[in-house]
């Protein structure tokens, strides 16, 4: 099955909306392209809509979150038999520094939850 593509559109008043419905491998590239496209259209603020984004892989949320973060820990992995592994933001991979609103609901999980 083909999962839905990232949808990007201008909402008016310099606000761009990016709707992500799945977080399969490679989705970060689609989100980055959407950010750049909306910026070219004049977006000064972004809405990242992650409602009902429940499919895909958890790991894809880390590079996707890094698009919007230039410092700090994005997440970490730790278990009873696994030593803690931090996933820190890489400033070189951050592409958006403007205002960002993130919309989630009970259907947001896996990679989208990490992204949020």
Secondary structure, 3 states (H helix, E strand, C coil): CCCCCCEEEEEECCEEEEECCEECCCHHHHHHHHHHHHHHCCCCEEEEECCCCCEECCCHHHHHHHCCCCCCEEEEECCCCCCCEEEECCHHHCCCCCEEEEECCCCCCCHHHHHC
